[in-house]
Amino acid sequence: MLISDPGLVSLGLHRKILDLITNDKIVILFSDIEANPKDINVHKGAEIAQRENVDMIIAFGGGSVIDAA
């Protein structure tokens, strides 16, 4: 699972990372992160990760993304 913020996603900066890691893997992008993330952001990401059986999380962004990851 690649976690990023909406600003970086809107600029397309996440695509380079996706290109590097998606050879034969399915990567889920989660970008529903706000500045100073709230527990609802973390829980939403965790629900997706559990549902999709995610085995790795990559945080791409600043402190808020890292906090949420």
N, C-alpha and C positions, 0 to 999 in steps of 0.2 A: 504494500500500500504506500503510495506516494502522497504525503501530506504537504500542502502548500497553501498560500493565502490567495484570495481571489485576485489581488492586484498582479501578482506574478503570473497567474494563469491567464489573465486577460492580456498580458503582454506576450504570452507564448513562451516564456522562459523555461517552463517545465518540460517542454517538448524535447529538448536535448537530453535530459535525464531519461525520459521515457524511451527515447531512441536507443539509449545505451543499455537499458535493463529489460527490454521487452522481447529479446530474441525469440525465445520459446516459452515465455512466461506471460501470464495475464496479470496486468498491473491495474489496480484500482486507484483512481485519483480522488482524493478527498480534499476539498478546498473550502468547506463551510466553516472557516475560522475567522473570527473577528479579533480586533485588537484587544489585548487583555482577555483572552478567551474565558468563557464562563463554563461551568460544569456541563451545561447542555451541549456545547460544542464537543467536548470530550466524550460524553456519553453517546452522541450521535455517531462519531467516528468509531467508537468501540463497538457499537451495535453492528455497523457495517463490517468491521474487521472480523467479528465473531461469525456473522452470517456467511461471509465469504471465505472463512477459514484462512485468514491472512497469516503468513508465517514470518513476515518481516515488515517493518515500518521504516520509511525513509522520510526525514523531515527536510524540506527544502524551503527556506525562508528565514525569517528573523525569530526573535524571541517568542512571539506569540505562537508561531507554528511549532517551535521546539517544545514549548510548554504544553501545547495540546497533544503532541505526539507522545 
